[in-house]
Amino acid sequence: MQQVFARPQSLKDVQTHFCPGCHHGTVHRLVAEALDQFGVQDRTIGVASVGCSVFLYGYFDIDVVEAPHGRAPAVATGVKRAKPESFVFTYQGDGDLAAIGTAEIIHAANRGEDITVIFVNNTTYGMTGGQMAPTTLVGQKTSTSPYGRDKKKDGSPIRMAELLAQLGGVAYSARVAVDSPKHVLEAKKIIKRAFQYQVEGKGFSFVEVLASCPTNWGVSPLVANARIAEELIPYFPLGVVRDDERDNEA
Amino acid sequence: MSKRLFVKGNEAAAMGAIEAGCRYYFGYPITPQSDIPEYLSREFPALSGEFIQAESEVGAINMLLGASACGVRAMTSSSSPGISLKQEGISYMAGAELPGVIINISRSGPGLGGIDASQSDYFQSVKGGGHGGYRIGVLAPNSVQEMYDLTMLAFDLADRYRTPVMVLGDSVIGQMKEALVPNPRPVCTLPEKGWAVRGKGDGEQRVVKSLFLGDGELEAHNWSLYAKYQEMKEKECLSEEFQTDDATLLVTAFGSVARIAHTAVTMAREAGLKVGLFRPITLFPFPEQALAQAAGRAGRVLDIELNTGQMVEDVRLTVGAGIPVAFYGRPPGAGSLPSPEELFEVIKKHYV
């Protein structure tokens, strides 16, 4: 009998600690599938960040370096420069990448480091219990914005995919979601495209993944998925913001 | 024999790093250490080295973390305010047991302070500096030659003990020029880096991390770090003694001020005073045994530092309550560097 669906080789056969309805598991799978497809598992060095995704090494069967909060792009820079033959990706949340690690991501991107960044944006700090993130939507209630994010006081949510796309070192920048089968399939293609840039040594690639956090949003997984479609995507539009090869052809 | 060169202390440290096989440098400009990145940015291309001027001190130390995790010899350099920013990364490197060399050409503080020679970062350097109970190796050169030699040693110690090692100088040592014999790197056997990430290939997964959440894991990790620091104390202490055999007053000083104290002790000897100098070269591990013996023979200690009293606490802990320890310090700032004559007067005052 032909096997049509199996666990990617780059993922371990273990249970994750993620909450019911959390999208990290889906994103892990898409990343692992892309590693498998390019056959780079054995030369991959992943860089884990601080947050719910810190246990990357527990789920991916690859070598991993754990970075301090926000510093994954700097750590990945050191890794890639020391071992340019390796495939290097960071996996970071929105508090990690868009708040405490803003300097590191902007400058790694601007240097055009030959790495791939997977940025999981769930508009909140998941691991610490649902505080306001730089990506929290205006009006969104969190444990530190109990009356809703106030644009006057807290500023507006940062659109990282667009921001980074402005930098000269960035070859590829895109935003995807994994709230529906259609979006998952699109996300899979885009993550592969991002990895392809690195496999071919063509520069810095970035994929922002809109993800749910039902636990900290205080809703069911279904309602959380609906929120992505109804609230997140209108503010954080899906699509490829920059694709140097495509854009140069055009 | 190698020829003699006439170079700056900072350049000597950079040359020592190259001779030690370091080909990865990550740093951010700050006075008075910028000669180091300038030298390496000039020399590395011909050596196929990687030089990155990082976006920040934080970026630089984390690039060092990443490169060290791959098992290569890598370094950063900075000066006091920059070293404060690096403490997060140093703590993570200590926790993940990563080697790496950090050159600190320290300056005066607190805050922005000034760029004058200072030893106010003794505590920060030897007591941990960042969060969590860790230590790093700390080497205190007192000459351009030692900037070169101790930088090479720092790489060996870092690899042997899987720990960050700091070379702690100041603007006197970093900026002065004197003769250097650029000796070849000493031959030594170092452990294999079987822990370094490399892309797992057909082998077992390797993880470089400092997070330990399992029951008892972190406690065991901390005891294992402690055991490593104890081993460093047993095996790696370095110090230098000058005229201590018959001394009845022992001067203790490290780094740049030890050079000035050395002249003052020579003046004291010429005046017939039995004064000796004890200079710790490793500040961590602190050379307790050698100091206790020298202080025991002399019966009296005068500690001299470019601060209001930091190493003196370790001196007092080492020599015990039976031996009086006096302190003379000049906190940093323009015009605060003591002359040999000034220290000679202080020695005379404390000489019984």
HADDOCK unambig.tbl for C-alpha pairs under 7 A between the chains (distance, minus, plus):
assign (segid A and resid 42 and name CA) (segid B and resid 199 and name CA) 5.15 0.50 0.50
assign (segid A and resid 42 and name CA) (segid B and resid 200 and name CA) 4.98 0.50 0.50
assign (segid A and resid 42 and name CA) (segid B and resid 201 and name CA) 3.98 0.50 0.50
assign (segid A and resid 42 and name CA) (segid B and resid 202 and name CA) 6.92 0.50 0.50
assign (segid A and resid 43 and name CA) (segid B and resid 198 and name CA) 6.90 0.50 0.50
assign (segid A and resid 43 and name CA) (segid B and resid 199 and name CA) 3.78 0.50 0.50
assign (segid A and resid 43 and name CA) (segid B and resid 200 and name CA) 6.28 0.50 0.50
assign (segid A and resid 43 and name CA) (segid B and resid 201 and name CA) 6.20 0.50 0.50
assign (segid A and resid 44 and name CA) (segid B and resid 199 and name CA) 4.87 0.50 0.50
assign (segid A and resid 45 and name CA) (segid B and resid 199 and name CA) 5.58 0.50 0.50
assign (segid A and resid 57 and name CA) (segid B and resid 207 and name CA) 6.87 0.50 0.50
assign (segid A and resid 61 and name CA) (segid B and resid 205 and name CA) 6.42 0.50 0.50
assign (segid A and resid 62 and name CA) (segid B and resid 199 and name CA) 6.79 0.50 0.50
assign (segid A and resid 62 and name CA) (segid B and resid 200 and name CA) 6.13 0.50 0.50
assign (segid A and resid 62 and name CA) (segid B and resid 205 and name CA) 5.67 0.50 0.50
assign (segid A and resid 63 and name CA) (segid B and resid 197 and name CA) 5.73 0.50 0.50
assign (segid A and resid 63 and name CA) (segid B and resid 199 and name CA) 5.59 0.50 0.50
assign (segid A and resid 63 and name CA) (segid B and resid 200 and name CA) 5.78 0.50 0.50
assign (segid A and resid 63 and name CA) (segid B and resid 205 and name CA) 5.22 0.50 0.50
assign (segid A and resid 63 and name CA) (segid B and resid 206 and name CA) 4.84 0.50 0.50
assign (segid A and resid 63 and name CA) (segid B and resid 207 and name CA) 5.62 0.50 0.50
assign (segid A and resid 64 and name CA) (segid B and resid 197 and name CA) 6.98 0.50 0.50
assign (segid A and resid 64 and name CA) (segid B and resid 206 and name CA) 6.58 0.50 0.50
assign (segid A and resid 64 and name CA) (segid B and resid 207 and name CA) 4.79 0.50 0.50
assign (segid A and resid 64 and name CA) (segid B and resid 208 and name CA) 6.36 0.50 0.50
assign (segid A and resid 65 and name CA) (segid B and resid 207 and name CA) 5.79 0.50 0.50
assign (segid A and resid 65 and name CA) (segid B and resid 208 and name CA) 4.74 0.50 0.50
assign (segid A and resid 65 and name CA) (segid B and resid 209 and name CA) 6.21 0.50 0.50
assign (segid A and resid 66 and name CA) (segid B and resid 208 and name CA) 6.13 0.50 0.50
assign (segid A and resid 66 and name CA) (segid B and resid 209 and name CA) 5.01 0.50 0.50
assign (segid A and resid 71 and name CA) (segid B and resid 62 and name CA) 6.55 0.50 0.50
assign (segid A and resid 74 and name CA) (segid B and resid 59 and name CA) 5.43 0.50 0.50
assign (segid A and resid 74 and name CA) (segid B and resid 62 and name CA) 5.49 0.50 0.50
assign (segid A and resid 74 and name CA) (segid B and resid 63 and name CA) 5.01 0.50 0.50
assign (segid A and resid 75 and name CA) (segid B and resid 62 and name CA) 4.99 0.50 0.50
assign (segid A and resid 75 and name CA) (segid B and resid 63 and name CA) 4.71 0.50 0.50
assign (segid A and resid 75 and name CA) (segid B and resid 65 and name CA) 6.17 0.50 0.50
assign (segid A and resid 75 and name CA) (segid B and resid 66 and name CA) 4.27 0.50 0.50
assign (segid A and resid 76 and name CA) (segid B and resid 66 and name CA) 6.11 0.50 0.50
assign (segid A and resid 77 and name CA) (segid B and resid 63 and name CA) 5.91 0.50 0.50
assign (segid A and resid 78 and name CA) (segid B and resid 63 and name CA) 4.08 0.50 0.50
assign (segid A and resid 78 and name CA) (segid B and resid 64 and name CA) 6.02 0.50 0.50
assign (segid A and resid 78 and name CA) (segid B and resid 66 and name CA) 4.36 0.50 0.50
assign (segid A and resid 78 and name CA) (segid B and resid 67 and name CA) 4.33 0.50 0.50
assign (segid A and resid 79 and name CA) (segid B and resid 66 and name CA) 4.67 0.50 0.50
assign (segid A and resid 79 and name CA) (segid B and resid 67 and name CA) 4.81 0.50 0.50
assign (segid A and resid 79 and name CA) (segid B and resid 70 and name CA) 6.33 0.50 0.50
assign (segid A and resid 81 and name CA) (segid B and resid 50 and name CA) 6.88 0.50 0.50
assign (segid A and resid 82 and name CA) (segid B and resid 67 and name CA) 5.33 0.50 0.50
assign (segid A and resid 82 and name CA) (segid B and resid 70 and name CA) 6.65 0.50 0.50
assign (segid A and resid 82 and name CA) (segid B and resid 72 and name CA) 6.86 0.50 0.50
assign (segid A and resid 86 and name CA) (segid B and resid 199 and name CA) 6.63 0.50 0.50
assign (segid A and resid 104 and name CA) (segid B and resid 59 and name CA) 6.25 0.50 0.50
assign (segid A and resid 107 and name CA) (segid B and resid 55 and name CA) 6.39 0.50 0.50
